Amino acid sequence: MNRRTFFVLCAAAAGLCGCQSSKVRISGRFVGSETRNVYLEEVTPLRQTLVDSTQLSDDGSYRFQLREGSETPALYNVIYDGEYIPLLLAGGDRVEVNAAGSLVRNYTVKGSEESELLRGFYQAFVAGAQRLDEIAQQFAAGETLSEEQRQALMKQYADEYFRIRREQLRFIVENPASLAAVYALYQRLPGDTYLFNGDSDVVYYRKVAEEAGQKYPGSPYVQSLQAEVARMDARINLTSKITEMSYPDLEMTDMFGKKVRLSSLAGKVILLDFWSAELGTSNALNADLKEIYGRYADKGFEVYQVAIDTSKPLWITTVQEQQLPWISVTDLRGRASSSLALYNVQRIPANFLIDRDGSIVAKDLYGKSLESKLAELIR
């Protein structure tokens, strides 16, 4: 091969690489309703955010484009006429979503393997939930129903309820490596607190967490599921993790690589604070806390701040830039951190105030509320 041919081939290869876009395009047609507005919502483990909106054209067509899709599929909802279509979309996807009449019952999706798989679960689940609602309405409105009719409706409801749960379990067991299974794990029927029997069925959660984790190791949804598994394990084994000080102990690493135990601060008033540098919302809260810390640190107050992050450089940079003066630690497991499980933390930020006797006396105190409580505890 001569040099000219070699450079031509390289240029062609570079051109092909350059054509691969990380943009995500969603298009299709919705017909059968007078509603014109269509919305696109992004769903993360921490929040739901409306990211775009558009109007149907005269023929019912619409189109969305995301400038930068994620490497692993992210969850989005297309919202139309009060109904939601969940989609799992990754960078480069070209997805077509069409529906006629009832959006959820009749929609089709092409161009995204995870979204197509999710449709098979979601449509059946929603149809079943709607059927339960219809039976419940009949029961509630049936003042003239005989006892026999009431018993028949109760049996219909129970039969449908357990049929849906069996189908939900079957989908999860058959597709454990998919993000669609992660989604299915968190869908609840009326009256459900946990799927199946809660902690006793942690095996299903763990199977999906492990297999989906191998396929999508960087997915925040998988990390959130792993954290839920850890919380289940923690609830099951909590008694073995309680210290003599009446709160779950933690041992985590600071930015210098030193392990620091929460219980090493016994005898002080401790604020156990959960935050995240990755969320980018910590500046104001940390600034307020620094002022309070400056007034009470020499009176026996200490902050043990746990970062729920996965990027060590970002965490260290944020701690240094904000000049945080207290104990800053992390295990770099993000939402899979066992610390969240031990304290049953569902949202970030969160905090727990521990008195000198080792009792948790308050949670989620900020600003003046925190300072007022500290004034009671530190005298």
C-alpha positions as CSV (number, residue, x, y, z in Angstrom):
1,M,0.0,0.0,0.0
2,N,1.5,3.4,-1.0
3,R,1.4,6.4,1.2
4,R,-1.3,8.2,-0.9
5,T,-3.7,5.2,-0.6
6,F,-3.0,4.9,3.2
7,F,-3.9,8.6,3.8
8,V,-7.0,8.3,1.7
9,L,-8.2,5.4,3.8
10,C,-7.4,7.2,7.0
11,A,-9.4,10.2,5.9
12,A,-12.3,8.0,4.9
13,A,-12.3,6.3,8.3
14,A,-12.1,9.6,10.1
15,G,-15.1,10.8,8.0
16,L,-17.1,7.8,9.0
17,C,-16.3,8.3,12.6
18,G,-17.3,12.0,12.4
19,C,-20.7,11.0,10.9
20,Q,-21.7,9.1,14.1
21,S,-23.7,11.6,16.2
22,S,-24.5,11.4,19.8
23,K,-27.7,13.4,19.1
24,V,-31.0,11.7,19.9
25,R,-34.0,12.2,17.7
26,I,-37.6,11.3,18.6
27,S,-40.3,11.7,16.1
28,G,-43.7,10.2,15.1
29,R,-47.4,10.8,14.9
30,F,-50.2,11.0,17.4
31,V,-53.8,10.9,16.1
32,G,-57.2,10.6,17.6
33,S,-57.1,13.5,20.1
34,E,-57.6,17.3,19.9
35,T,-54.6,17.9,22.2
36,R,-51.8,19.7,20.3
37,N,-49.0,20.0,22.9
38,V,-46.4,17.3,23.4
39,Y,-43.7,17.4,26.1
40,L,-40.4,15.6,26.7
41,E,-39.3,14.9,30.3
42,E,-36.0,13.6,31.5
43,V,-36.1,11.3,34.5
44,T,-33.0,10.7,36.7
45,P,-32.8,8.9,40.0
46,L,-32.9,12.3,41.7
47,R,-35.3,14.4,39.7
48,Q,-37.7,14.8,36.8
49,T,-37.1,17.7,34.4
50,L,-39.1,19.0,31.5
51,V,-36.5,19.4,28.7
52,D,-38.6,20.3,25.6
53,S,-42.0,20.8,24.2
54,T,-43.6,21.1,20.8
55,Q,-46.9,21.1,19.0
56,L,-48.3,18.5,16.6
57,S,-48.4,19.5,13.0
58,D,-51.7,19.3,11.0
59,D,-51.1,15.6,10.3
60,G,-50.3,14.8,13.9
61,S,-46.5,14.6,13.5
62,Y,-44.0,15.9,16.0
63,R,-40.2,15.8,16.5
64,F,-37.7,16.3,19.4
65,Q,-34.0,16.4,19.2
66,L,-31.5,16.1,22.1
67,R,-28.2,17.6,21.4
68,E,-26.2,15.2,23.5
69,G,-27.4,11.7,24.4
70,S,-25.9,9.7,27.2
71,E,-23.6,6.7,26.6
72,T,-25.9,4.4,28.4
73,P,-29.7,4.6,27.9
74,A,-31.4,7.4,29.9
75,L,-35.1,7.4,30.9
76,Y,-37.4,10.0,29.2
77,N,-41.1,10.4,29.2
78,V,-43.0,11.6,26.1
79,I,-46.1,13.2,27.6
80,Y,-49.2,13.8,25.5
81,D,-52.9,14.2,26.5
82,G,-52.1,13.5,30.1
83,E,-50.5,10.1,29.4
84,Y,-46.8,9.1,29.6
85,I,-44.7,7.0,27.3
86,P,-41.4,5.9,28.9
87,L,-38.4,5.6,26.6
88,L,-34.8,4.5,27.3
89,L,-32.6,6.5,25.0
90,A,-28.9,6.5,24.3
91,G,-26.7,8.8,22.2
92,G,-27.3,8.2,18.5
93,D,-30.8,6.8,18.8
94,R,-33.3,7.6,16.1
95,V,-36.6,6.7,17.6
96,E,-40.1,6.7,16.1
97,V,-43.1,6.7,18.5
98,N,-46.6,6.5,17.0
99,A,-50.0,6.2,18.6
100,A,-53.7,6.3,17.5
101,G,-56.4,6.8,20.1
102,S,-55.3,5.9,23.6
103,L,-51.7,6.8,23.8
104,V,-50.4,4.2,26.3
105,R,-52.6,1.3,25.1
106,N,-51.8,1.7,21.4
107,Y,-48.3,3.3,21.0
108,T,-45.6,1.6,19.0
109,V,-41.8,2.4,19.2
110,K,-39.0,1.7,16.8
111,G,-35.3,2.5,16.9
112,S,-34.4,1.7,20.5
113,E,-34.0,-1.9,21.7
114,E,-34.5,-1.0,25.4
115,S,-37.6,1.2,24.6
116,E,-39.1,-1.6,22.5
117,L,-38.5,-4.1,25.4
118,L,-40.0,-1.6,27.9
119,R,-43.1,-1.2,25.8
120,G,-43.9,-4.9,26.2
121,F,-44.0,-4.5,30.0
122,Y,-45.4,-1.0,30.3
123,Q,-48.5,-1.4,28.1
124,A,-49.6,-4.6,29.8
125,F,-48.9,-3.1,33.3
126,V,-50.9,0.1,32.6
127,A,-53.8,-1.8,31.1
128,G,-53.9,-4.0,34.2
129,A,-53.8,-1.0,36.5
130,Q,-56.6,0.6,34.6
131,R,-58.6,-2.6,34.9
132,L,-58.1,-2.5,38.7
133,D,-59.3,1.1,38.8
134,E,-62.5,0.2,36.8
135,I,-63.3,-2.7,39.2
136,A,-62.7,-0.4,42.2
137,Q,-65.0,2.2,40.7
138,Q,-67.7,-0.4,40.2
139,F,-67.3,-1.5,43.8
140,A,-67.4,2.1,45.2
141,A,-70.4,3.1,43.2
142,G,-72.4,0.0,43.8
143,E,-74.6,0.9,46.7
144,T,-77.3,-1.4,45.4
145,L,-74.9,-4.3,44.8
146,S,-75.9,-7.6,46.5
147,E,-73.4,-9.3,48.8
148,E,-72.8,-11.9,46.1
149,Q,-72.0,-9.2,43.5
150,R,-69.6,-7.4,46.0
151,Q,-67.8,-10.7,46.6
152,A,-67.5,-11.3,42.9
153,L,-66.0,-7.8,42.4
154,M,-63.5,-8.4,45.2
155,K,-62.5,-11.7,43.6
156,Q,-62.1,-10.1,40.2
157,Y,-59.9,-7.4,41.8
158,A,-57.7,-9.9,43.6
159,D,-57.4,-12.2,40.6
160,E,-56.3,-9.2,38.3
161,Y,-54.0,-7.8,41.0
162,F,-52.0,-11.1,41.4
163,R,-52.1,-11.7,37.6
164,I,-50.3,-8.4,37.0
165,R,-47.7,-9.1,39.7
166,R,-47.0,-12.5,38.2
167,E,-46.5,-10.9,34.8
168,Q,-44.3,-8.2,36.3
169,L,-42.1,-10.8,38.0
170,R,-42.0,-12.9,34.8
171,F,-40.7,-9.9,32.8
172,I,-38.1,-9.1,35.4
173,V,-36.8,-12.7,35.6
174,E,-36.7,-13.1,31.8
175,N,-34.9,-9.7,31.2
176,P,-32.6,-9.2,34.2
177,A,-29.8,-7.5,32.3
178,S,-32.0,-4.8,30.9
179,L,-32.8,-1.3,32.1
180,A,-36.4,-2.1,31.3
181,A,-36.3,-4.6,34.2
182,V,-34.9,-1.9,36.5
183,Y,-37.9,0.2,35.5
184,A,-40.3,-2.7,36.1
185,L,-38.9,-3.3,39.6
186,Y,-40.1,0.2,40.7
187,Q,-43.6,0.1,39.3
188,R,-46.3,-0.2,42.0
189,L,-49.9,-1.2,42.0
190,P,-52.3,0.5,44.4
191,G,-51.5,-0.5,47.9
192,D,-48.0,-1.8,47.1
193,T,-45.2,-0.5,49.3
194,Y,-42.7,-3.0,48.0
195,L,-42.7,-5.2,45.0
196,F,-43.7,-8.8,46.0
197,N,-42.8,-9.2,49.7
198,G,-40.2,-6.5,50.2
199,D,-37.0,-7.4,51.8
200,S,-37.7,-11.2,51.5
201,D,-37.6,-10.8,47.7
202,V,-34.3,-8.9,47.6
203,V,-33.1,-11.8,45.4
204,Y,-34.9,-10.3,42.4
205,Y,-33.5,-6.8,43.0
206,R,-30.0,-8.3,43.4
207,K,-30.2,-10.3,40.2
208,V,-31.1,-7.3,38.1
209,A,-28.6,-5.1,39.9
210,E,-25.8,-7.6,39.1
211,E,-26.7,-8.5,35.5
212,A,-27.7,-5.0,34.5
213,G,-24.6,-3.7,36.3
214,Q,-22.4,-5.9,34.1
215,K,-24.1,-4.6,30.9
216,Y,-24.5,-1.0,32.0
217,P,-21.8,-0.4,34.7
218,G,-22.0,3.4,34.4
219,S,-25.8,3.7,34.5
220,P,-27.1,5.9,37.3
221,Y,-30.3,3.9,37.4
222,V,-28.3,0.7,38.1
223,Q,-26.4,2.5,40.8
224,S,-29.6,3.6,42.3
225,L,-30.9,0.0,42.3
226,Q,-27.6,-1.2,43.8
227,A,-28.2,1.4,46.6
228,E,-31.7,0.0,47.1
229,V,-30.3,-3.5,47.4
230,A,-27.8,-2.2,50.0
231,R,-30.7,-0.6,51.9
232,M,-32.6,-3.9,51.9
233,D,-29.5,-5.7,53.2
234,A,-29.0,-3.0,55.8
235,R,-32.6,-3.3,57.0
236,I,-32.2,-7.0,57.3
237,N,-28.9,-6.8,59.2
238,L,-29.3,-3.5,60.9
239,T,-29.1,-4.7,64.4
240,S,-25.5,-5.9,63.8
241,K,-24.5,-2.5,62.6
242,I,-25.7,-0.3,65.4
243,T,-23.0,1.1,67.7
244,E,-23.2,1.6,71.4
245,M,-23.8,5.2,70.6
246,S,-27.3,4.4,69.1
247,Y,-26.6,5.3,65.6
248,P,-25.2,3.4,62.6
249,D,-21.4,3.9,62.4
250,L,-19.6,4.8,59.2
251,E,-16.0,4.4,58.2
252,M,-15.1,6.3,55.0
253,T,-12.0,7.7,53.3
254,D,-11.1,11.4,53.2
255,M,-9.3,13.1,50.3
256,F,-5.9,12.1,51.8
257,G,-6.7,8.4,51.8
258,K,-7.2,8.3,55.6
259,K,-10.2,6.3,56.9
260,V,-12.3,8.2,59.4
261,R,-15.0,6.7,61.6
262,L,-18.1,8.6,62.5
263,S,-17.9,7.2,66.0
264,S,-14.4,8.7,66.5
265,L,-16.3,12.0,67.1
266,A,-18.2,10.6,70.1
267,G,-18.7,13.3,72.8
268,K,-19.2,16.1,70.2
269,V,-22.4,17.4,68.6
270,I,-22.2,15.9,65.1
271,L,-23.9,16.9,61.9
272,L,-23.8,13.9,59.5
273,D,-24.3,15.6,56.2
274,F,-25.0,13.9,52.8
275,W,-24.3,15.9,49.7
276,S,-23.0,15.6,46.1
277,A,-20.5,17.6,44.2
278,E,-21.8,16.1,41.0
279,L,-25.2,17.7,41.5
280,G,-23.7,21.2,41.4
281,T,-26.2,22.6,44.0
282,S,-23.9,22.5,47.1
283,N,-22.4,26.0,47.0
284,A,-25.2,27.9,48.9
285,L,-25.8,25.1,51.5
286,N,-22.1,24.7,52.2
287,A,-21.6,28.5,52.4
288,D,-24.3,28.7,55.1
289,L,-22.9,25.7,56.9
290,K,-19.4,27.2,56.9
291,E,-20.7,30.2,58.8
292,I,-22.4,28.1,61.4
293,Y,-19.4,25.8,61.7
294,G,-17.2,28.9,62.3
295,R,-19.3,29.9,65.3
296,Y,-19.7,26.5,66.9
297,A,-16.6,24.4,66.0
298,D,-14.6,25.5,69.0
299,K,-17.6,24.6,71.3
300,G,-17.7,21.0,70.4
301,F,-19.5,20.9,67.1
302,E,-18.2,18.8,64.1
303,V,-19.4,18.0,60.6
304,Y,-18.9,14.6,59.0
305,Q,-19.8,15.3,55.4
306,V,-20.4,12.3,53.1
307,A,-20.1,12.9,49.4
308,I,-22.4,10.8,47.3
309,D,-20.2,10.9,44.2
310,T,-18.3,8.7,41.8
311,S,-15.7,11.1,40.5
312,K,-12.8,11.6,42.9
313,P,-11.2,14.5,41.0
314,L,-14.5,16.4,40.9
315,W,-15.2,15.8,44.6
316,I,-11.7,16.9,45.7
317,T,-11.7,19.9,43.5
318,T,-15.1,21.0,44.9
319,V,-14.0,20.5,48.5
320,Q,-10.9,22.6,47.8
321,E,-12.6,25.3,45.8
322,Q,-15.3,25.7,48.5
323,Q,-12.6,25.5,51.2
324,L,-14.6,23.1,53.4
325,P,-13.1,23.1,56.9
326,W,-14.7,19.9,58.3
327,I,-14.3,16.2,57.8
328,S,-15.1,15.4,54.1
329,V,-15.3,11.7,53.2
330,T,-16.7,9.4,50.4
331,D,-16.6,5.8,49.2
332,L,-17.0,6.9,45.5
333,R,-19.9,4.6,45.0
334,G,-22.5,7.3,44.3
335,R,-26.1,6.2,44.8
336,A,-24.8,2.7,45.6
337,S,-23.1,3.9,48.8
338,S,-23.9,1.7,51.8
339,S,-24.1,4.9,53.9
340,L,-27.3,5.8,52.2
341,A,-28.7,2.4,53.0
342,L,-27.7,2.6,56.7
343,Y,-29.5,5.9,57.2
344,N,-32.3,5.2,54.7
345,V,-31.5,8.4,52.7
346,Q,-33.9,8.8,49.8
347,R,-32.9,12.3,48.6
348,I,-29.7,14.4,48.5
349,P,-29.0,16.7,50.3
350,A,-29.9,15.2,53.7
351,N,-28.5,15.5,57.2
352,F,-28.8,14.1,60.7
353,L,-27.9,15.9,63.9
354,I,-26.4,13.7,66.7
355,D,-26.1,15.0,70.3
356,R,-23.2,14.4,72.7
357,D,-24.9,11.2,74.0
358,G,-24.9,9.7,70.6
359,S,-28.7,10.1,69.9
360,I,-30.0,11.3,66.6
361,V,-32.1,14.3,67.7
362,A,-33.1,15.9,64.3
363,K,-32.8,15.5,60.6
364,D,-32.7,17.8,57.5
365,L,-32.0,21.0,59.4
366,Y,-30.4,23.9,57.5
367,G,-29.7,27.6,58.1
368,K,-31.4,29.2,61.1
369,S,-33.2,25.9,62.0
370,L,-29.9,24.2,62.4
371,E,-28.3,27.0,64.3
372,S,-31.3,27.2,66.7
373,K,-31.0,23.5,67.5
374,L,-27.2,23.7,68.0
375,A,-27.7,26.6,70.4
376,E,-29.8,24.2,72.5
377,L,-27.3,21.3,72.4
378,I,-24.1,23.3,72.8
379,R,-23.9,25.3,76.1
